[in-house]
């Protein structure tokens, strides 16, 4: 599913993050309401369950994609890549609830009611977003950009294979951290077109950055007017768009990708066997 971006003031979050925060808020509100009416206080238990669920979801994701984390083990401690397993988190939540209400029966009503409210908001929001996304089928944009040699490149020309389009900028620290991961993937996986679209800068600026960093990549384009970011409602960089071979958007990742989260996202657009493990190192 493509993950829309929700902007609140100067900040932007993926829709999944916003729905999770909304679910937590609703659960805490229900708990507070029931406590005022004589039920046991469960807010501390809710925070503990949230922490447990997130921890287990992160561990499950790391285990699932361990070959990608093995090259840089400390990266598993950085959850900014968005690598979580929702199913593992929900299972951990369910087991945690059963354990609590078995040990403390007085928590049964307020805890289950609070969690039911929060999960209803989270789950219903995800369901609606999935249905809306399926109805929209956002296509690969009809946009012609320029490569570093000032030659025109039509984005639709990349259709026919899965396409990963990375919106980045040389001034953006997460973009600089992510770029070697994507370049390595481009070198390893020839089933996919990787397209890099610099936002708001000139070809000379991009050339200078790549030369100073010792990086080389195919399909490096510039978009001085940020036309692609505007069309895709991308307000935060890096943003990476995942299109299937038919040119239909299947996922949008906001923030830096790790080798593991890149491999997880690419499963949505690869119809054949999974791609080779992607490591953070770059062949120069």
KOLKOLFI-647954 format. One record per residue (C-alpha): residue number from 1; y negated, x, z negated. Coordinates in Angstrom, 2 decimals. Layout:
<pts>
[pt NUM; [Y; X; Z]]
...
</pts>
This chain:
<pts>
[pt 1; [0.00; 0.00; 0.00]]
[pt 2; [-3.51; 1.27; 0.78]]
[pt 3; [-5.44; 1.73; -2.43]]
[pt 4; [-8.98; 0.35; -2.15]]
[pt 5; [-11.74; 2.14; -4.01]]
[pt 6; [-13.82; 0.26; -6.56]]
[pt 7; [-17.31; 1.61; -7.17]]
[pt 8; [-19.02; 1.00; -10.51]]
[pt 9; [-22.44; 2.60; -10.57]]
[pt 10; [-22.16; 6.25; -9.49]]
[pt 11; [-18.42; 6.34; -10.23]]
[pt 12; [-15.45; 5.29; -8.12]]
[pt 13; [-11.86; 4.59; -9.08]]
[pt 14; [-8.76; 3.50; -7.23]]
[pt 15; [-7.98; -0.20; -7.56]]
[pt 16; [-4.78; 0.64; -9.46]]
[pt 17; [-6.78; 2.46; -12.14]]
[pt 18; [-9.27; -0.40; -12.44]]
[pt 19; [-6.45; -2.95; -12.81]]
[pt 20; [-4.77; -0.83; -15.48]]
[pt 21; [-8.02; -0.61; -17.45]]
[pt 22; [-8.49; -4.37; -17.05]]
[pt 23; [-4.96; -5.01; -18.32]]
[pt 24; [-5.55; -2.82; -21.39]]
[pt 25; [-8.84; -4.61; -22.10]]
[pt 26; [-7.18; -8.02; -21.89]]
[pt 27; [-4.29; -6.94; -24.14]]
[pt 28; [-6.73; -5.65; -26.77]]
[pt 29; [-8.83; -8.83; -26.51]]
[pt 30; [-5.78; -11.05; -27.05]]
[pt 31; [-4.70; -8.89; -30.00]]
[pt 32; [-8.12; -9.16; -31.59]]
[pt 33; [-8.19; -12.94; -31.07]]
[pt 34; [-4.79; -13.39; -32.71]]
[pt 35; [-5.67; -11.08; -35.60]]
[pt 36; [-8.72; -13.21; -36.42]]
[pt 37; [-6.35; -16.17; -36.68]]
[pt 38; [-4.08; -14.56; -39.21]]
[pt 39; [-1.61; -12.64; -37.07]]
[pt 40; [-0.72; -9.01; -37.78]]
[pt 41; [-3.03; -6.33; -36.38]]
[pt 42; [-1.41; -4.68; -33.34]]
[pt 43; [-4.21; -2.66; -31.72]]
[pt 44; [-2.83; 0.70; -32.99]]
[pt 45; [0.60; -0.25; -31.67]]
[pt 46; [-0.89; -1.11; -28.28]]
[pt 47; [-2.60; 2.28; -28.01]]
[pt 48; [0.63; 4.03; -29.02]]
[pt 49; [2.61; 2.08; -26.41]]
[pt 50; [0.02; 2.91; -23.74]]
[pt 51; [0.26; 6.62; -24.57]]
[pt 52; [4.07; 6.47; -24.53]]
[pt 53; [4.15; 4.66; -21.18]]
[pt 54; [1.75; 7.09; -19.51]]
[pt 55; [3.60; 10.11; -20.88]]
[pt 56; [7.00; 8.86; -19.70]]
[pt 57; [5.55; 7.82; -16.33]]
[pt 58; [4.13; 11.33; -15.87]]
[pt 59; [7.35; 13.05; -16.93]]
[pt 60; [9.43; 10.87; -14.59]]
[pt 61; [7.14; 11.67; -11.68]]
[pt 62; [7.31; 15.42; -12.39]]
[pt 63; [11.11; 15.29; -12.59]]
[pt 64; [11.31; 13.33; -9.32]]
[pt 65; [9.11; 15.85; -7.50]]
[pt 66; [10.09; 18.98; -9.41]]
[pt 67; [10.58; 21.15; -6.25]]
[pt 68; [6.87; 20.67; -5.49]]
[pt 69; [5.80; 21.50; -9.05]]
[pt 70; [8.19; 24.46; -9.41]]
[pt 71; [5.92; 26.77; -7.40]]
[pt 72; [3.14; 26.22; -9.96]]
[pt 73; [4.68; 24.82; -13.19]]
[pt 74; [1.38; 24.58; -15.07]]
[pt 75; [0.15; 22.03; -12.52]]
[pt 76; [2.47; 19.45; -14.09]]
[pt 77; [0.09; 19.40; -17.07]]
[pt 78; [-2.78; 18.21; -14.86]]
[pt 79; [-2.51; 14.42; -14.38]]
[pt 80; [-5.64; 14.32; -12.19]]
[pt 81; [-3.40; 14.29; -9.12]]
[pt 82; [-2.44; 10.71; -10.01]]
[pt 83; [1.27; 11.50; -10.24]]
[pt 84; [2.86; 8.72; -12.33]]
[pt 85; [5.99; 6.60; -11.97]]
[pt 86; [5.02; 2.97; -12.70]]
[pt 87; [8.65; 1.85; -13.05]]
[pt 88; [9.41; 4.52; -15.66]]
[pt 89; [6.24; 3.58; -17.53]]
[pt 90; [7.17; -0.10; -17.62]]
[pt 91; [10.70; 0.68; -18.82]]
[pt 92; [9.30; 2.91; -21.57]]
[pt 93; [6.88; 0.15; -22.54]]
[pt 94; [9.70; -2.40; -22.79]]
[pt 95; [11.88; -0.13; -24.91]]
[pt 96; [8.94; 0.73; -27.15]]
[pt 97; [8.17; -2.95; -27.72]]
[pt 98; [11.79; -3.74; -28.57]]
[pt 99; [11.87; -0.90; -31.07]]
[pt 100; [8.65; -2.01; -32.76]]
[pt 101; [9.51; -5.69; -33.10]]
[pt 102; [13.00; -4.82; -34.36]]
[pt 103; [11.54; -2.63; -37.11]]
[pt 104; [8.52; -4.85; -37.81]]
[pt 105; [9.31; -8.52; -37.03]]
[pt 106; [5.78; -9.62; -38.01]]
[pt 107; [4.49; -7.92; -34.84]]
[pt 108; [6.67; -10.02; -32.54]]
[pt 109; [4.21; -12.79; -31.68]]
[pt 110; [0.91; -10.86; -31.48]]
[pt 111; [2.45; -7.87; -29.71]]
[pt 112; [4.35; -9.82; -27.07]]
[pt 113; [1.42; -12.17; -26.47]]
[pt 114; [-1.04; -9.27; -26.10]]
[pt 115; [1.21; -7.36; -23.74]]
[pt 116; [1.97; -10.49; -21.72]]
[pt 117; [-1.75; -11.01; -21.14]]
[pt 118; [-2.35; -7.41; -20.13]]
[pt 119; [0.70; -7.18; -17.86]]
[pt 120; [-0.18; -10.48; -16.22]]
[pt 121; [-3.64; -9.20; -15.25]]
[pt 122; [-2.27; -5.86; -14.04]]
[pt 123; [0.70; -7.28; -12.14]]
[pt 124; [-1.15; -10.21; -10.58]]
[pt 125; [-3.97; -7.92; -9.48]]
[pt 126; [-1.53; -5.54; -7.80]]
[pt 127; [0.23; -8.45; -6.09]]
[pt 128; [-3.03; -9.86; -4.72]]
[pt 129; [-4.14; -6.41; -3.55]]
[pt 130; [-0.81; -5.89; -1.79]]
[pt 131; [-1.07; -9.24; 0.00]]
[pt 132; [-4.65; -8.57; 1.07]]
[pt 133; [-3.72; -5.12; 2.31]]
[pt 134; [-0.79; -6.47; 4.32]]
[pt 135; [-3.10; -9.01; 5.93]]
[pt 136; [-5.77; -6.46; 6.86]]
[pt 137; [-3.61; -3.76; 8.56]]
[pt 138; [-6.55; -1.36; 8.79]]
[pt 139; [-6.15; 0.63; 12.03]]
[pt 140; [-6.93; 4.25; 12.77]]
[pt 141; [-10.72; 4.14; 13.36]]
[pt 142; [-12.03; 4.10; 16.91]]
[pt 143; [-14.28; 7.08; 16.32]]
[pt 144; [-14.99; 10.22; 18.34]]
[pt 145; [-15.90; 13.32; 16.35]]
[pt 146; [-16.40; 17.01; 17.20]]
[pt 147; [-14.20; 19.99; 16.46]]
[pt 148; [-15.54; 23.39; 15.42]]
[pt 149; [-15.98; 24.34; 19.10]]
[pt 150; [-18.10; 21.23; 19.69]]
[pt 151; [-15.42; 19.49; 21.74]]
[pt 152; [-15.08; 15.68; 21.39]]
[pt 153; [-11.95; 14.43; 19.63]]
[pt 154; [-10.93; 10.75; 19.53]]
[pt 155; [-9.14; 9.96; 16.27]]
[pt 156; [-6.98; 7.39; 18.03]]
[pt 157; [-5.50; 10.17; 20.15]]
[pt 158; [-3.48; 11.25; 17.10]]
[pt 159; [-1.54; 7.96; 17.01]]
[pt 160; [2.12; 8.16; 17.96]]
[pt 161; [2.95; 10.30; 14.94]]
[pt 162; [2.08; 9.64; 11.31]]
[pt 163; [-1.45; 10.84; 10.61]]
[pt 164; [-2.96; 12.24; 7.40]]
[pt 165; [-6.77; 12.29; 7.54]]
[pt 166; [-8.52; 14.28; 4.84]]
[pt 167; [-12.23; 13.63; 4.14]]
[pt 168; [-13.67; 16.69; 2.45]]
[pt 169; [-16.73; 18.94; 2.10]]
[pt 170; [-17.19; 22.64; 1.41]]
[pt 171; [-19.42; 21.96; -1.63]]
[pt 172; [-16.75; 19.79; -3.33]]
[pt 173; [-14.63; 21.71; -5.93]]
[pt 174; [-11.63; 19.30; -5.81]]
[pt 175; [-11.72; 19.52; -2.00]]
[pt 176; [-11.58; 23.30; -2.13]]
[pt 177; [-8.67; 23.13; -4.58]]
[pt 178; [-6.79; 20.64; -2.40]]
[pt 179; [-7.40; 22.17; 1.03]]
[pt 180; [-4.75; 24.94; 0.79]]
[pt 181; [-2.11; 22.35; -0.15]]
[pt 182; [-2.85; 20.30; 2.97]]
[pt 183; [-3.06; 23.33; 5.24]]
[pt 184; [0.33; 24.51; 4.02]]
[pt 185; [1.74; 21.03; 4.68]]
[pt 186; [0.30; 21.17; 8.21]]
[pt 187; [2.06; 24.48; 8.81]]
[pt 188; [5.40; 23.25; 7.45]]
[pt 189; [5.65; 19.62; 8.59]]
[pt 190; [5.32; 19.08; 12.34]]
[pt 191; [6.32; 15.41; 12.10]]
[pt 192; [2.80; 14.56; 10.98]]
[pt 193; [-0.70; 15.14; 12.35]]
[pt 194; [-2.96; 16.53; 9.62]]
[pt 195; [-6.63; 16.01; 10.48]]
[pt 196; [-9.45; 17.50; 8.38]]
[pt 197; [-12.82; 15.77; 8.71]]
[pt 198; [-15.71; 17.52; 6.95]]
[pt 199; [-18.33; 15.04; 5.76]]
[pt 200; [-22.04; 15.71; 6.14]]
[pt 201; [-21.97; 19.38; 7.17]]
[pt 202; [-22.24; 21.40; 10.38]]
[pt 203; [-19.53; 23.27; 12.22]]
[pt 204; [-21.23; 26.55; 11.29]]
[pt 205; [-21.01; 25.71; 7.56]]
[pt 206; [-17.33; 24.84; 7.84]]
[pt 207; [-16.58; 27.98; 9.87]]
[pt 208; [-18.32; 30.15; 7.28]]
[pt 209; [-16.39; 28.58; 4.40]]
[pt 210; [-13.01; 28.91; 6.14]]
[pt 211; [-13.71; 32.54; 7.05]]
[pt 212; [-14.77; 33.39; 3.49]]
[pt 213; [-11.67; 31.66; 2.07]]
[pt 214; [-9.26; 33.15; 4.58]]
[pt 215; [-8.06; 29.70; 5.63]]
[pt 216; [-7.09; 28.52; 9.11]]
[pt 217; [-6.24; 24.97; 10.08]]
[pt 218; [-5.69; 22.93; 13.22]]
[pt 219; [-7.56; 19.69; 13.86]]
[pt 220; [-10.62; 20.67; 11.83]]
[pt 221; [-13.43; 18.23; 12.69]]
[pt 222; [-16.98; 17.67; 11.52]]
[pt 223; [-18.71; 14.37; 10.80]]
[pt 224; [-22.36; 15.16; 9.97]]
[pt 225; [-23.32; 11.47; 9.77]]
[pt 226; [-20.33; 10.65; 7.50]]
[pt 227; [-19.38; 7.85; 9.88]]
[pt 228; [-15.70; 7.94; 8.95]]
[pt 229; [-16.43; 7.77; 5.22]]
[pt 230; [-18.65; 4.74; 5.81]]
[pt 231; [-16.05; 2.97; 7.96]]
[pt 232; [-13.29; 3.54; 5.39]]
[pt 233; [-15.53; 2.84; 2.36]]
[pt 234; [-14.80; 6.31; 1.00]]
[pt 235; [-17.48; 7.20; -1.54]]
[pt 236; [-15.76; 10.06; -3.32]]
[pt 237; [-14.45; 13.31; -1.87]]
[pt 238; [-11.77; 14.27; -1.30]]
[pt 239; [-10.30; 11.05; 0.01]]
[pt 240; [-7.09; 11.22; 2.03]]
[pt 241; [-5.95; 8.46; 4.39]]
[pt 242; [-2.29; 8.02; 5.33]]
[pt 243; [-1.59; 6.24; 8.66]]
[pt 244; [1.87; 5.47; 10.00]]
[pt 245; [2.95; 6.29; 13.55]]
[pt 246; [1.53; 2.98; 14.74]]
[pt 247; [-1.93; 3.95; 13.49]]
[pt 248; [-1.91; 1.52; 10.51]]
[pt 249; [-3.33; 2.63; 7.15]]
[pt 250; [-0.60; 2.65; 4.51]]
[pt 251; [-2.26; 4.47; 1.62]]
[pt 252; [-5.59; 5.88; 0.51]]
[pt 253; [-5.65; 8.60; -2.16]]
[pt 254; [-8.91; 9.30; -3.99]]
[pt 255; [-9.17; 12.76; -5.54]]
[pt 256; [-7.31; 16.02; -5.04]]
[pt 257; [-3.67; 15.88; -4.00]]
[pt 258; [-1.06; 18.16; -5.49]]
[pt 259; [2.03; 19.14; -3.46]]
[pt 260; [3.99; 16.49; -5.38]]
[pt 261; [1.56; 13.60; -4.89]]
[pt 262; [1.17; 14.55; -1.22]]
[pt 263; [4.95; 14.39; -0.76]]
[pt 264; [5.07; 11.03; -2.57]]
[pt 265; [2.32; 9.55; -0.39]]
[pt 266; [3.92; 10.84; 2.81]]
[pt 267; [7.08; 8.88; 2.09]]
[pt 268; [5.11; 5.76; 3.05]]
[pt 269; [4.42; 6.99; 6.58]]
[pt 270; [7.57; 8.94; 7.41]]
[pt 271; [10.33; 6.77; 8.82]]
[pt 272; [12.90; 9.57; 9.10]]
[pt 273; [14.19; 12.15; 6.68]]
[pt 274; [11.81; 13.42; 4.00]]
[pt 275; [9.69; 16.39; 4.94]]
[pt 276; [10.34; 19.91; 3.71]]
[pt 277; [9.05; 20.79; 0.23]]
[pt 278; [5.32; 21.49; 0.26]]
[pt 279; [4.12; 24.38; -1.86]]
[pt 280; [0.61; 25.30; -2.88]]
[pt 281; [0.63; 28.71; -1.21]]
[pt 282; [-0.98; 29.16; 2.19]]
[pt 283; [0.32; 31.40; 4.95]]
[pt 284; [-2.54; 33.46; 6.28]]
</pts>
